[in-house]
């Protein structure tokens, strides 16, 4: 597999004070080709909007962080920061 980037699926979930957030990532050739977010949180904005923002972005912390620059994550989840959301996407404790 040297030099190749096979497709893969990832699932991460974490309980925050606002509720549980469960993300399902579909990655192909290093890019997010699908993203679904589930949970029992209450946001103001439709979660599908956030999912669509990230489709097509390279699955790297810096690329996702750049794409979310200016996006108000709190409007989707409540009291969850952008850095906490990004940490969840990569299953990093934050």
C-alpha positions, 0 to 999 in steps of 0.5 A: 500500500505504499503511496496509496491511500485506501478508503476507510470509515471512522466513528468517534463519539464523546459525551459533552455537557451539552450531550453526546456527539457521534461522528461518522467519517467516510474518507477516500484518498485522504479526503472526506467524502461523507460525514454524518453527525448524530447525538442528543445535543440541541443546536440552533443551526441544521447539522447538515450544514456543518456536514456539507461544509466539511465534504471534500476537505482533506482529512488532516487536522490543519485542513479541517481547522482552516475550513472551520475558520469563521464557522460558529461551531457553538451554533450547531452544538451549544457549548462545544468549541471548535477545538473540541469538535476537531479533537473529536474528529481525530479522537484526540482528548481535548 
